[in-house]
Amino acid sequence: MKIYDAMTADNEKVVFRNSAGKTAADYIYAYPPDIPIVVPGEEITEEIIKKIEDMIEQGITIIGVENGLLSCVKDS
């Protein structure tokens, strides 16, 4: 899915740990260095979830995952 299509599609908040197989509706990035880990339209995988969990454990701020939730494109 294209970035624009994902960002403008109907979306819903999904529990981050249960988001494998969902399509991201927003960016998820680490700060610093402010590099995207996931872009809108990208499928969330178990590998991505594990990588982000590892970063959180290391004290890296993750933007796009708030209170354990992230925005995903609604399933149709």
C-alpha positions in Angstrom: 0.0 0.0 0.0 1.3 3.5 -0.8 2.2 5.8 2.1 -0.5 8.3 1.2 -3.2 5.7 0.9 -2.3 4.2 4.3 -2.2 7.7 6.0 -5.6 8.7 4.6 -7.4 5.3 5.1 -9.7 4.6 8.0 -7.5 3.6 10.9 -7.8 2.1 14.3 -5.6 1.9 17.4 -4.2 -1.6 17.9 -2.3 -3.1 20.8 1.4 -3.0 19.6 2.3 -6.5 20.8 -0.6 -7.9 18.8 -0.1 -5.9 15.6 1.7 -8.5 13.5 0.1 -8.8 10.1 -1.5 -5.3 10.3 -0.7 -2.4 8.0 0.8 0.7 9.6 -1.2 3.9 9.2 1.5 6.2 10.6 5.3 6.3 11.0 7.1 4.6 13.8 10.6 5.9 14.5 13.3 5.9 17.1 14.4 9.2 18.6 17.3 9.8 18.5 18.4 9.4 15.7 14.9 10.1 14.2 15.1 7.3 11.7 11.9 5.6 10.6 11.5 1.9 11.6 8.1 1.6 9.9 6.5 3.7 7.3 2.7 4.0 6.6 1.6 1.1 4.3 4.2 -1.3 5.6 3.1 -4.6 7.2 4.1 -5.0 10.9 6.0 -8.2 11.4 7.0 -10.2 14.5 10.6 -9.2 13.7 9.7 -5.5 13.7 7.8 -5.9 17.0 10.8 -7.6 18.6 13.2 -4.9 17.3 11.1 -2.1 18.7 10.6 -3.9 22.1 14.4 -4.3 22.3 14.9 -0.5 21.6 12.3 0.3 24.3 14.2 -1.9 26.8 17.4 0.0 25.9 15.7 3.3 26.8 15.3 4.5 23.2 12.2 6.7 22.7 9.9 5.3 20.1 7.5 7.7 18.4 4.4 6.2 17.0 3.8 3.7 19.7 1.9 5.5 22.5 0.6 3.7 25.7 1.2 0.4 23.9 -0.9 1.3 20.9 -0.3 2.2 17.3 -2.4 3.3 14.4 -3.1 0.6 11.8 -5.3 0.6 8.7 -8.7 -0.8 9.5 -9.3 -4.3 8.0 -12.1 -4.2 5.4 
